[in-house]
Structures are given as structure tokens and as C-alpha cells.
Amino acid sequence: MNKKLGLAVAGALLAASTTASAGITVPAGDWTLDFGGNVNAFYTHTSGSSLAGAPNKNTVQTGLLPSAIGVGGKTRQNDLDVAFQFTFFVGSDSSTILGGADNNLGAGGNNSLNIRQAFMTVGDASWGSIKLGRDLGVFGSDAILSDMTLLGVGTAAGSNGSSTLGRIGSGYQYADWIGQIQYSTPNWNGFQLTGSLNQPWANKTTGGDTTNSNIGWQGKATYDFAANDVTGRVWVSGIYQKHDAGTGTVAYDSKGWDIGGKVAYQGAQLVGYYYDGQGLSGARGALNGLLFLQGNESNDSGGYVQATFAIPGVGTKLGASWGESLSTPTGVVGATEYKSEAWIVGAYHPLTKSVNLVAEYTNTDRTGAASNTSTAKTTANTVSLGAIMFF
């Protein structure tokens, strides 16, 4: 995974970890400032007909959630709740691609600071809130924030970059970090609606539409419930963006929908998720799961199921999940279906209230990864051991 992709993946997870709960809170006049984030690192060993570019690969790297620090603030002015958030991301990978090889270059390696979250919000409990700036996308956001590998590694360990993929491309599309104007309704007894107007994604393929002339749209409905010891959430969301024709490419529409739910009872939690659409990815290889990457029409679908259980009195969370993503270009003669399937099992132990020890095993099978007409199969088996600290 290249540096640009690694930094992009960084944005998808911090929204939950840095804004859901304050770390260090500091009063500052009429404002309340908070600072929070995480540091993590993992030893990973990948073997098999590797997706990481070598039959056997050992790395020390960040996981799906790169190390980060967030700075936020909130106040009440003129009967309005006003807030802002900035979050800075960095990885621990010290290697980079040089001459076609993945080399450890120490201080000259693949590690840089990047800002993926920079937004303001204005609102009130009586009518909702408006968000302006760069933040996690709406479509697919609940899928990635419900992924247990948020605390770990998941797929694509050993690839060059600032983060791994978790289940991106093996169960859900990447929500991405995008500029947007978003409105969320008040919470009506657990029910809430969210809609956003987005900076359009350029068609990322060579010769694709890069004019940014068509705005993007996303929306979501969620319902949170609680009854005795049972809690949960159900959601549906959608996405739409038009692409004009580029050099050697045709005009097409990207559109998709998803549905998901999770329920928890006394330390046990189940998650189920499914998405379907056209023109969402159409990609080959490890980059599958990034919206509009390949630049052609495609039929896309996928989903995942996940079960976790926290051992009473110990706190160790044990989890297992299975998921897959399917994509078939519809405008390519002789195109074959691309499939990425992954099994993941993990153990996440709270050493302290801030530090979690993590052990994961991931098996990933991909078919059709070499080209749109390939039926080649690649397999990777990854063992990951490490820790993540939140503050």
C-alpha cells in the first residue's frame, strides 16, 4: 500500500476515537478545549502467495488506525453550540518504495504528518447541526467504525504505507476523508437523519474525468435502541456522484446503498453489514475498496459478519469475522469478477484503561487481482502482535 493510500486510510477511524470522548480537557475562557488521540505499533508476519509483494514479509508498522493526535474545542454562543476539530495523523513505517523494492531507509523512510480532519460545527439540540470542512464520509462510515480491527491490523499488513486496510475492500467500501457540508437532524428518540453535499472525487484512473464538475451526495438514517441489557443500532445509507467522460473513458454514474446493524448483550456483540452499487470501485488488487478508483462502470457488492465477546472479570475481547467484496467492470470486454475474501480472528486485552494488547490472525484470498480479465488467485496469511494506547 503506497504512502498516499496509507495516509488516506488514516482518516477513516479517528472520527470515533478522538471526538467521541475527550482525552485531556482544558478550560480556556468561554471555550472548553480537549486533546486526545492514540499511539500504536504492531509486529506483522505475512506468508503465502503474498499480497504484500513477497512470499514472506516481516514489518513493524501501525495498524488500520494510524497514530494521531486531535485538538478540538466547543462553546455556547448566541444560543448556538459551536465546535471545531483538527486531527493529525502519522505512521510508524520507516520503509519506502525505491527502485521497485520496499526498503528501510530509516529517517528517510515513509513517515509524514498529515491532516485528515478539519471542520467546524454549528447547531442546537432543537433543530440539529451543520458541519463544514473535512471529515469522514457518510456512506459506509458505520461499517468501518464497527470493524473490530479498528484496534488492530486486518488485511494488507506488510505493504508500504502508513496504515493497513482492516476490512477495506474485503467487506466494505472505504468511507474516505472528504470536504463536505453536512446537516444532521436532532435525535428523535434514537432516530436521526444525516445528509451531505461533498467535494467530488476525481475519477482516479489514467485519462479519467478530473474536472470535479459534478458534486457528490451522501445520506444516512440511523436508529439507536436500548432495552434492559440489550443495546444496538441499525442504519441505511446511500451515495451518488456523476462522472463525465474523460480521455478514453465514458460518462457514468456511481451510486450505492448499504444496510447494517449491530446488537450487544452483556459483553457479546454481533455486527452484520451489506452494500450494493454500481461504479463504486471496479478496482483490481489491494486498492479495491476505494471509491471510484478504477474509472469504469462496474457492479459492486459485499458485506461482512462479526461476533465479539468480552470475557467477564478479565475484559479480554475475543472476536471473529468474515467478509468479502465483489466487483465486475461492465464496460470491459471479457472482464472477470474480482473477489476479495478475508477471515479474521483476534484478541484485544485491556492492559490498562488506556492500553490494549492485540493479537490477530488474518487469511485473505483474492481472485482476479492481476487485471480485469485475470482469474489469478493470491493468498496471504498474517499474524499480528502489538499494542494500541488511547489518551
C-alpha positions in Angstrom: 0.0 0.0 0.0 1.6 3.3 -1.1 2.0 6.3 1.2 -0.9 8.3 -0.3 -3.2 5.4 0.3 -1.9 4.9 3.8 -2.5 8.5 4.8 -6.0 8.3 3.3 -6.8 5.2 5.4 -5.7 7.1 8.5 -8.7 9.4 8.3 -11.4 6.8 8.4 -11.1 5.8 12.0 -10.1 8.8 14.1 -13.5 10.4 13.9 -14.8 8.0 16.5 -11.7 7.8 18.7 -10.9 11.5 19.0 -14.3 13.1 19.1 -16.4 10.5 20.9 -14.7 11.2 24.2 -12.4 13.9 25.3 -8.9 13.0 26.4 -7.3 16.0 28.2 -9.8 18.8 28.8 -8.6 22.4 29.3 -10.9 25.3 30.1 -10.0 28.4 28.0 -12.2 31.4 28.7 -15.6 30.6 27.1 -14.2 27.6 25.4 -13.5 24.0 26.5 -10.6 22.5 24.6 -9.8 18.8 24.5 -6.8 16.9 23.3 -6.9 13.2 22.5 -5.5 10.5 20.2 -3.6 7.2 20.0 -0.3 5.6 19.5 0.0 2.1 18.2 2.6 -0.3 16.6 2.5 -4.0 15.5 4.9 -6.7 14.5 3.3 -8.4 11.5 4.4 -11.6 9.7 2.8 -12.3 6.3 3.3 -15.5 4.4 1.7 -17.2 1.3 1.5 -16.0 -2.3 1.7 -12.7 -0.7 -0.5 -9.7 -1.4 2.3 -7.6 0.1 4.8 -8.3 -2.7 6.9 -11.1 -1.2 6.4 -14.7 -0.2 7.3 -13.8 3.4 7.4 -10.4 5.0 8.1 -9.1 8.4 7.3 -5.5 9.4 6.9 -3.2 12.4 4.1 -0.8 11.5 0.9 1.0 12.5 -2.4 -0.9 12.1 -5.6 0.2 10.5 -5.8 3.2 12.9 -2.6 5.2 12.5 -1.1 7.1 15.4 -2.7 10.5 15.8 -3.4 13.5 18.0 -6.6 15.5 17.8 -7.4 19.0 19.0 -11.0 20.1 19.5 -13.0 22.9 21.2 -16.6 23.7 22.0 -18.6 26.6 23.4 -22.1 28.0 23.5 -22.6 31.4 21.8 -25.9 33.2 20.9 -27.9 30.1 21.8 -25.8 28.0 19.4 -23.4 25.1 20.1 -20.2 25.9 18.3 -17.3 23.5 17.9 -14.2 22.7 15.8 -11.8 19.7 15.3 -8.4 19.2 13.8 -6.7 15.8 13.8 -3.1 15.0 12.8 -2.0 11.5 11.6 1.3 9.7 11.4 2.5 6.1 10.9 5.5 4.2 12.2 6.5 2.7 8.9 10.2 3.6 8.1 10.3 2.0 4.7 9.6 3.3 1.2 9.4 2.0 -2.4 12.8 2.6 -4.1 13.6 1.1 -7.5 10.7 -1.3 -7.2 11.7 -2.6 -3.8 10.4 -2.0 -0.3 13.4 -0.6 1.5 14.0 0.5 5.1 15.5 4.0 4.8 15.4 5.0 8.4 14.9 8.8 8.8 14.3 9.0 5.0 11.5 6.5 5.1 7.8 6.6 4.6 6.6 8.6 7.5 5.0 12.1 7.3 2.4 14.2 9.2 -1.0 14.7 7.5 -4.2 16.4 8.5 -7.4 14.5 7.5 -9.9 16.1 9.9 -10.5 19.9 9.9 -14.1 21.0 10.4 -16.4 23.2 12.3 -20.0 22.6 13.6 -22.8 25.0 14.4 -26.1 23.8 15.8 -28.6 23.3 18.6 -30.5 20.3 20.1 -33.8 21.8 18.9 -33.0 21.8 15.1 -29.8 19.8 14.6 -26.3 20.7 13.5 -24.4 21.8 10.4 -20.8 20.6 9.7 -18.5 22.4 7.3 -15.0 21.1 6.5 -13.2 17.8 6.0 -14.3 14.7 7.9 -15.3 11.1 7.5 -17.7 10.4 4.6 -21.3 9.4 5.5 -21.7 6.3 3.2 -20.1 3.3 4.7 -19.0 5.1 7.9 -20.8 2.8 10.3 -19.3 -0.2 8.6 -15.7 0.8 9.2 -16.3 2.2 12.7 -17.9 -1.1 13.7 -14.9 -3.2 12.4 -13.1 -4.9 15.3 -9.8 -4.4 13.5 -10.1 -0.7 14.4 -7.8 -1.7 17.3 -5.7 -4.0 15.2 -4.4 -4.7 11.7 -6.7 -6.7 9.5 -5.7 -7.1 5.8 -2.7 -5.7 3.8 -0.1 -6.0 6.5 3.4 -5.6 5.2 2.5 -3.2 2.4 4.4 0.0 2.2 2.5 2.8 3.8 1.2 4.5 7.0 -1.6 2.0 7.7 -3.1 -1.3 6.9 -6.6 -1.9 5.4 -8.6 -3.7 8.1 -11.6 -4.8 6.1 -11.5 -2.1 3.5 -12.1 -3.9 0.2 -12.9 -7.2 2.0 -16.4 -6.3 3.3 -17.0 -2.6 2.8 -16.0 0.4 0.7 -13.8 3.0 2.3 -15.8 6.0 3.6 -12.7 8.2 2.9 -11.9 11.7 4.2 -13.7 14.4 2.2 -14.6 18.0 2.2 -18.3 18.4 2.9 -21.3 20.4 4.0 -23.3 18.1 6.2 -26.6 18.5 8.1 -27.8 16.2 10.9 -31.3 16.3 12.4 -31.9 16.3 16.1 -32.0 12.9 17.7 -35.7 11.9 17.9 -35.8 9.1 20.5 -32.9 7.3 18.8 -33.7 8.1 15.2 -31.6 10.5 13.2 -31.1 11.6 9.6 -27.8 12.9 8.0 -27.2 14.3 4.6 -24.1 15.8 3.0 -23.0 17.7 -0.1 -19.4 16.6 -0.9 -16.4 17.7 -2.8 -16.5 15.4 -5.8 -14.0 12.6 -6.1 -12.0 12.7 -9.3 -12.0 9.6 -11.5 -8.6 8.3 -10.4 -7.8 6.2 -13.5 -5.4 7.5 -16.2 -7.4 9.6 -18.7 -10.4 9.8 -16.4 -12.6 12.7 -15.5 -10.7 15.0 -13.2 -12.8 18.2 -13.7 -14.6 18.0 -10.4 -17.6 19.4 -12.2 -20.2 17.1 -10.5 -20.9 17.4 -6.8 -21.2 14.3 -4.6 -24.2 13.4 -2.4 -24.5 11.1 0.6 -27.2 10.4 3.1 -27.8 8.1 6.1 -30.6 7.2 8.5 -29.8 5.6 11.9 -31.8 4.2 14.8 -30.2 3.5 18.2 -32.1 1.4 20.7 -31.7 0.1 24.3 -33.9 -2.2 26.2 -32.7 -3.6 29.6 -29.2 -5.1 28.8 -29.7 -5.0 25.0 -28.3 -2.1 23.0 -27.8 -1.7 19.3 -28.0 0.3 16.1 -29.5 -0.2 12.6 -28.6 2.0 9.6 -29.1 2.6 5.9 -27.1 5.0 3.8 -26.6 5.9 0.1 -24.2 7.7 -2.2 -24.4 9.2 -5.7 -22.0 11.0 -8.0 -21.9 11.6 -11.7 -18.7 11.2 -13.8 -18.2 13.0 -17.1 -16.3 11.3 -19.9 -12.6 11.7 -19.9 -9.8 10.8 -22.3 -10.6 7.2 -23.3 -13.4 6.8 -20.6 -17.1 7.1 -20.9 -19.6 9.0 -18.7 -21.2 7.0 -16.0 -22.9 7.4 -12.6 -21.6 6.0 -9.3 -24.3 5.0 -6.9 -24.7 2.7 -4.0 -26.7 1.8 -0.8 -26.0 -0.2 2.3 -27.7 -1.6 5.3 -26.3 -2.7 8.6 -26.9 -3.4 12.2 -25.3 -4.3 15.5 -26.6 -5.6 18.8 -24.9 -6.1 22.1 -25.8 -8.0 25.2 -23.7 -8.5 28.4 -20.3 -8.4 26.6 -21.4 -10.1 23.4 -21.9 -8.2 20.2 -23.0 -9.1 16.7 -22.5 -7.0 13.5 -24.0 -7.6 10.1 -23.5 -5.4 7.0 -24.2 -5.5 3.3 -23.6 -3.0 0.4 -24.6 -2.9 -3.3 -24.0 -0.4 -6.1 -22.6 0.4 -9.5 -19.4 2.3 -10.4 -18.1 2.3 -6.8 -14.8 0.6 -7.3 -14.2 -1.7 -10.3 -10.6 -1.9 -9.0 -8.0 -4.7 -9.1 -5.7 -5.8 -6.3 -5.1 -4.4 -2.8 -6.6 -1.0 -3.7 -10.1 -2.4 -4.1 -12.5 -0.7 -1.7 -11.5 2.9 -2.6 -14.4 4.7 -4.2 -14.2 5.4 -8.0 -10.6 4.2 -8.1 -10.6 2.3 -11.4 -12.6 4.8 -13.5 -15.1 2.5 -15.2 -18.6 1.2 -14.8 -18.9 -1.8 -12.5 -21.2 -3.9 -10.5 -20.1 -3.9 -6.8 -21.4 -5.7 -3.7 -20.1 -7.1 -0.5 -20.5 -7.3 3.3 -19.3 -8.8 6.5 -20.4 -10.5 9.7 -18.6 -10.2 13.0 -19.0 -11.6 16.5 -17.1 -10.5 19.6 -17.3 -11.4 23.3 -15.6 -9.7 26.3 -14.7 -12.2 29.0 -16.3 -11.2 32.3 -13.9 -10.2 35.0 -10.9 -10.2 32.6 -12.1 -7.8 29.9 -10.3 -9.5 27.0 -12.4 -9.2 23.9 -12.3 -12.2 21.5 -13.6 -11.7 18.0 -14.1 -13.4 14.7 -15.3 -12.0 11.4 -15.8 -13.0 7.7 -16.4 -10.7 4.8 -15.9 -10.3 1.1 -16.1 -7.6 -1.7 -17.1 -8.4 -5.3 -16.5 -6.1 -8.3 -17.0 -6.7 -12.0 -16.3 -4.0 -14.6 -19.3 -3.8 -17.0 -17.6 -1.8 -19.8 -14.6 -4.1 -20.3 -14.8 -7.0 -22.8 -14.1 -10.3 -21.2 -13.9 -8.8 -17.7 -13.9 -11.3 -14.8 -15.3 -10.8 -11.3 -12.8 -9.5 -8.8 -13.3 -11.1 -5.3 -11.5 -10.3 -2.0 -12.5 -12.6 0.9 -11.0 -12.4 4.4 -11.3 -14.3 7.7 -10.1 -12.5 10.8 -9.8 -13.7 14.4 -8.4 -11.5 17.2 -7.9 -11.0 20.9 -7.9 -7.5 22.4 -6.8 -7.3 26.1 -7.1 -4.1 28.1 -3.8 -4.0 30.0 -4.8 -0.7 31.5 -7.8 1.7 30.8 -5.6 3.3 28.1 -3.5 0.4 26.7 -4.8 -2.6 24.8 -2.7 -5.6 23.8 -3.7 -7.0 20.4 -3.2 -10.4 18.7 -4.8 -11.1 15.3 -4.7 -13.8 12.5 -5.9 -12.9 9.1 -6.4 -15.1 6.0 -7.1 -13.2 2.7 -7.9 -14.7 -0.7 -8.2 -12.6 -3.8 -9.2 -13.7 -7.3 -8.8 -11.7 -10.4 -6.3 -9.2 -8.9 -3.8 -9.0 -11.7 -6.1 -7.4 -14.4 -9.7 -7.0 -15.4 -9.6 -10.3 -17.3 -7.4 -12.3 -14.9 -8.5 -15.3 -12.9 -5.3 -15.4 -10.9 -5.6 -16.1 -7.1 -3.4 -14.7 -4.4 -3.4 -15.7 -0.7 -1.9 -14.1 2.4 -1.8 -15.3 5.9 -0.9 -12.7 8.5 -0.1 -12.9 12.3 -0.1 -9.5 14.1 1.1 -8.7 17.6 1.2 -5.3 19.2 -0.5 -2.7 21.3 -2.5 0.5 21.0 -2.8 3.3 23.6 -5.6 5.9 23.6 -5.2 9.2 25.5 
